[in-house]
Amino acid sequence: MKKFIPIIGLCALTLLPGCTNNMANRDVYEESGNTINVNNKRNELYREDQLQGTKNISNQYGYVRNQKSPLMNDNTANNNDIGLDREQLANIISKLAAEIPNVNDVAALVTDQEVLVAYQTDTKNRELTADQVKRTALSVVPRYYHVYVSDNKAHIRDVENLANFTSTSKKAREQVNAVIKRMKTSPQGSRINNSEDENGLTPDDKTKTSR
C-alpha cells in the first residue's frame, strides 16, 4: 500500500500544471458569443475614478478581439444594436467639457441620435470654444451622432428639462427639436469636414430630417 502513495503523489503533480494552465486561461480569456475579452472587469465605458480630472487616467490599455462566426449567414458579430448607457455618456461629456479652458458649467443630454451640450463660459473666442466643446462630445459618442452646443446660460435649463423624456415619446422629439433650434442661434464651431456641417450632418441627414 505504501508503494502506491508516491505513485499517486507523482500523478497529482503531473496533472497540476495542466489544471493550473486551464484555470489561468479561463481567468485571462472569457469567451462570450463572438467576442473574446481580456481582463474583462466592470462593464463600464469609463471608471468613475478616471473622470476626476484628465491627468488621472488609467495606465491599462483597452483591448477587445472580435472573430467572425464560423456559421454561415450568422451576423451576430455584426449586430450594431449595442445598448448605450446614455446617462454615463452625458456624464463623461460634461466632465471632459468642463476641463476645457474658460468653460465652467456644462449640461449634457444624450438622445438616441443627438448630443446637446449647453455651457457657461467667459471665453473671448466663442467660435473656438464651441468647436472644442462640440469635438469633445463627438469623441465620446458613436460617429452617427449629431452634436449641438450653446454658450447661452438659459439653454442649460432647457437641456435639463429634457432629461425626463424618453426616446419613444413623440412629444420628446418635438421638444428636443425645439431646443436644438434655439441652441443653433449660438456658435456651433467649424464644419466637421467637407461632407459634414458644423453639427455633423451630411446632405443625406438633412434630407431625412426635412421629410
C-alpha positions in Angstrom: 0.0 0.0 0.0 2.8 2.4 0.9 4.3 1.9 -2.6 1.2 3.3 -4.2 1.4 6.6 -2.2 4.4 8.0 -4.1 2.9 7.0 -7.4 -0.3 8.7 -6.6 1.5 11.9 -5.5 3.6 11.9 -8.7 0.5 11.6 -10.8 -1.1 14.5 -8.9 2.0 16.7 -9.5 2.0 15.8 -13.2 -1.7 16.8 -13.6 -1.3 20.0 -11.5 0.4 22.2 -14.1 -2.3 21.3 -16.7 -5.0 22.2 -14.3 -3.2 25.4 -13.4 -2.9 26.4 -17.0 -6.5 25.7 -17.7 -7.6 27.9 -14.8 -5.2 30.7 -15.9 -6.7 30.6 -19.4 -10.2 30.8 -18.0 -9.1 33.9 -16.0 -7.5 35.7 -18.9 -9.8 34.8 -21.7 -13.5 34.8 -21.3 -15.4 33.9 -24.4 -18.8 35.4 -24.9 -20.5 34.8 -28.3 -18.1 36.0 -30.9 -16.1 38.3 -28.6 -13.1 37.4 -26.5 -12.4 39.9 -23.8 -9.1 40.2 -22.0 -9.2 41.4 -18.4 -12.9 41.6 -18.5 -13.8 43.7 -15.5 -16.7 46.0 -14.8 -18.8 46.6 -17.9 -18.4 50.4 -17.9 -17.2 52.8 -20.6 -15.2 54.8 -18.1 -14.4 54.2 -14.4 -15.6 56.9 -12.1 -12.2 57.4 -10.6 -10.7 58.2 -14.0 -13.1 61.1 -14.5 -11.9 63.2 -11.6 -9.5 65.0 -14.0 -7.8 64.5 -17.3 -4.5 63.9 -15.5 -5.8 61.0 -13.5 -6.0 58.4 -16.3 -5.8 54.7 -16.4 -2.5 53.0 -17.2 -4.2 49.9 -18.6 -4.8 49.6 -22.3 -8.3 48.6 -23.5 -8.4 45.5 -25.7 -11.2 43.5 -27.3 -10.9 40.9 -30.0 -13.8 40.1 -32.3 -14.0 37.0 -34.6 -16.3 36.2 -37.4 -18.7 33.4 -36.6 -17.8 30.0 -38.3 -21.5 29.5 -39.0 -22.6 30.7 -42.5 -25.0 33.7 -42.5 -24.5 34.3 -38.8 -24.4 38.1 -38.5 -24.3 38.1 -34.7 -20.8 39.6 -34.7 -22.0 42.4 -36.9 -25.0 43.3 -34.8 -24.9 47.0 -34.1 -27.8 47.1 -31.7 -25.4 47.9 -28.8 -27.1 49.2 -25.7 -25.5 52.6 -24.8 -25.7 54.0 -21.3 -26.7 57.5 -22.3 -26.6 58.9 -18.8 -23.0 57.7 -18.5 -22.1 59.2 -21.9 -23.6 62.5 -20.8 -21.6 62.3 -17.6 -18.4 61.8 -19.5 -19.1 64.6 -22.0 -20.0 67.1 -19.3 -16.9 66.3 -17.2 -14.5 66.4 -20.2 -16.0 69.6 -21.5 -15.7 71.2 -18.1 -11.9 70.7 -18.4 -11.8 73.0 -21.5 -10.3 76.4 -20.7 -12.9 79.1 -19.9 -15.8 76.5 -19.7 -17.2 76.5 -16.2 -20.6 74.9 -16.1 -21.8 72.2 -18.5 -25.1 70.4 -19.0 -25.1 67.5 -21.5 -28.0 65.4 -22.8 -27.6 62.3 -25.0 -30.6 61.2 -27.0 -30.8 58.3 -29.5 -29.2 60.4 -32.2 -28.0 63.7 -30.8 -25.9 65.3 -28.1 -27.0 68.6 -26.7 -24.4 70.5 -24.7 -25.1 73.8 -23.0 -22.4 75.6 -21.1 -21.4 78.8 -19.3 -18.2 80.4 -20.4 -16.2 83.5 -20.2 -14.2 82.9 -23.3 -13.2 85.7 -25.7 -13.4 83.4 -28.7 -16.9 81.9 -28.7 -16.4 80.0 -32.0 -13.2 78.3 -30.8 -14.7 77.2 -27.5 -17.9 76.0 -29.2 -15.7 73.9 -31.6 -13.7 72.5 -28.7 -16.9 71.5 -26.7 -18.5 70.0 -29.8 -15.5 67.9 -30.8 -15.1 66.7 -27.2 -18.7 65.4 -27.4 -18.1 63.8 -30.8 -15.0 62.0 -29.5 -17.2 60.1 -26.9 -20.4 59.1 -28.8 -20.8 56.8 -31.9 -19.9 58.6 -35.1 -23.5 58.7 -36.4 -24.5 61.2 -33.6 -25.0 64.9 -34.3 -23.9 67.4 -31.7 -25.4 70.8 -30.9 -23.8 73.2 -28.4 -24.7 76.6 -26.9 -23.0 79.1 -24.6 -26.3 80.7 -23.7 -26.8 80.1 -19.9 -30.6 79.9 -20.4 -30.2 76.8 -22.6 -28.7 74.9 -19.6 -32.2 74.8 -18.1 -33.7 73.9 -21.5 -31.4 70.9 -21.7 -32.1 69.9 -18.1 -35.8 70.0 -18.7 -35.4 67.3 -21.4 -33.8 64.8 -19.0 -37.1 63.1 -18.0 -38.3 62.4 -21.5 -37.7 59.0 -23.3 -36.8 58.4 -27.0 -40.1 56.7 -27.6 -42.2 59.7 -26.9 -43.4 61.8 -29.9 -43.6 64.8 -27.5 -40.0 64.3 -26.6 -38.9 64.6 -30.2 -40.8 67.8 -30.7 -39.2 69.3 -27.5 -35.7 68.2 -28.5 -36.1 69.7 -31.9 -37.3 73.0 -30.4 -34.3 73.2 -28.0 -31.9 72.4 -30.9 -33.4 75.2 -32.9 -32.8 77.6 -30.0 -29.3 76.3 -29.4 -28.3 76.8 -33.0 -28.5 80.6 -32.5 -25.3 80.2 -30.6 -21.9 79.5 -32.3 -21.5 75.9 -33.4 -17.8 75.9 -34.3 -16.4 75.0 -37.6 -17.5 72.3 -40.1 -16.6 68.8 -39.1 -15.3 68.1 -42.6 -16.1 68.7 -46.3 -19.1 66.4 -46.2 -20.5 67.2 -42.7 -21.7 70.6 -41.5 -21.0 72.2 -38.1 -23.2 69.7 -36.3 -22.1 66.6 -38.1 -25.0 66.4 -40.6 -24.5 65.2 -44.1 -26.7 66.2 -47.1 -28.5 62.8 -46.7 -29.1 63.5 -43.0 -30.7 66.9 -43.9 -32.9 65.3 -46.5 -34.2 62.7 -44.0 -34.8 65.5 -41.4 -36.8 67.6 -43.7 -39.2 64.7 -44.6 
